[in-house]
Amino acid sequence: MLNQAILMGRLTADPELKKTQSDKSVTSFRIAVERSYVKEGEERQADFINIVCWGRTADFVCKYFKKGSMIAVVGEFRSRTYLDKNDNKRYNVEILATKVSFTGERREQLQTVPAAESAPPVPEYAAEPIPSGVQQTLQEPDKEEYGYDFYNDLPFDNI
């Protein structure tokens, strides 16, 4: 089975960070996603999609995004039913975000800020911001740990 949504749109309101009783971060917000077609003589239509983020992803969204910001979201469709205040059964569909990222718009805005006033660079995609001063390096897999050389001893040579 496949359940994946990839969306890009604008936030319709500032996201608000909330905490559960167990101190886990959560936020929910709505994005407006324009439809790809326009009927002649009409304005472009938009769909409004509910998004939910948990943990570090929620912290990231609330720190770097606000109303009107363009955001890219990858996640899963989730549906749920609940009873409203009048005991009516309601059905809701939302996206549980697993990844969020800036779009090119955010990078352009950062480049227009004078260098003396600019903040340290922010990761393009991150559920958890990378601390400043940390250098990320990739290490080659260890032949002794895995039993073969990843680049020269392929475990399948019938291709």
N, C-alpha and C positions, 0 to 999 in steps of 0.2 A: 504494500500500500504506500501511497505517496501523499503527503499532506504538507505542502510548502507554499508559502505566499511570499512574493517579492514585490514591494511597493515603494513608490517614491511620491511624496506629496508634501503639503505645507501643514504645519500645526495650526489648529483652529483656536487654540488657547494656550497659555503658559502651562507646562506640565507642573504638577504639584507632587512633591515627594511625601509619601506617607510611610509609616512604620507599622508593622504588625505587632501583636503582643510579644512575639519572640524576637523583636527588633530587626526584622527583615525588611529591607526597602522595597517599596512597590509604587508604581505610578501608572496611571491610565490617562490616555489622551486620545484625541481624534485627529486624523489627518484628512485633508481634502485632496483627492486624487482626480485630476482631470481625465475625462474620457478621450480616447484617441481620435474620435471622429466628431464632426460638427455638421448638423443638417444645414443646408443652405438657407440663409436668412435668419438663423437662430444663433444664440450665444452658446459657447462651449459649456457642456454640462460637467458636473463633478459628482463623485461619489464620496461619502463621508464614512471613513472606516475607523472603528474603535481598535485601539492598540493597548496592550498591557505589557509592562516590563517589570521584572523582578530583580532583586539583588544589585549587583554592580552595574548592570545595564540600566536600571532605573536611576541610580546615582548619576551615571554618565549623561543620560537624557536631561535630567533636571539641571545639571550643571551647565551644559553647553547649548541647549535649545530653548527657544521661547516662541511665543505666538508669531506666526508668519515664517518661521524658519523652514527651510527645505530639509527633509530628512529621508534617508533610505532605510527601509526596514525589511528584514528577512525573518520569517517566523512561521508558525503553524496556525491553522484555523482551529478555533475552539468554540464549541457551542454549549450553552447551558440553559437550564430553565430555573425559574425562581418565582416566588410569590411576591407581588407588589404590596403596597400598604393596604390596598382594598381586597387582598386575598385573591387577586386575579393572577392566573398563571401567565408568565411572560417568557419569551424565548429570546436569547441574545446570542449573536455571533460576533466574535472578536478575534484579533490576531495576537497570539502570545509571541512576543518578539524574542528571538534568540540572538540576533545581531542588529545593530543600528550603526549608521555611519553618516558622516557629512556628505554633502554633494559638492560639486565644483563651486557652487555659490558661496559657501562658507570660506573656502580657500581664497577666493577673490576678495572678500570682505577683509580678511586678515592682511592681505597684501596692501590694502589701501591705508592701513594704520602706519604712521611714522615709526621707524625702527626704535626710537628711544621710548615710545609708549607701548610698543607691542609686548604681548605676553609671551612666555615660552611656547614653542610649537606644541600643538595638540595632536595626538595621533589621529589619522584619518578614520580608522575604524578601531574601536576598542570597546570591549565590555568593561575593561579595567584600564584606566589611564596608566601609561608607563611612567615611573618616577623619573624626574630629570636627573641627568648624570649617569643613567644606566645605559650601558652599551650592549646591544644584543648581537651575539655572534652565533653563527651556525657551526657546529662541529661535525666533522666527518664521522660516520658510524664506525665503531671499533670492530675490526675484523675478529679479534679474540672473543668479544662478547657475543657476537652473532654467529660465529663459525665460518664465515665466508666474507670475501671482499665485495661490498655492495656494487662497486663499479666494474669489477673484472670477472667475478665468479657468479654469474647469474644462476639461480637455483633451477631455472627452466631453460634448457638449451635446445629444445625441439622447435623453436620458432624460426 
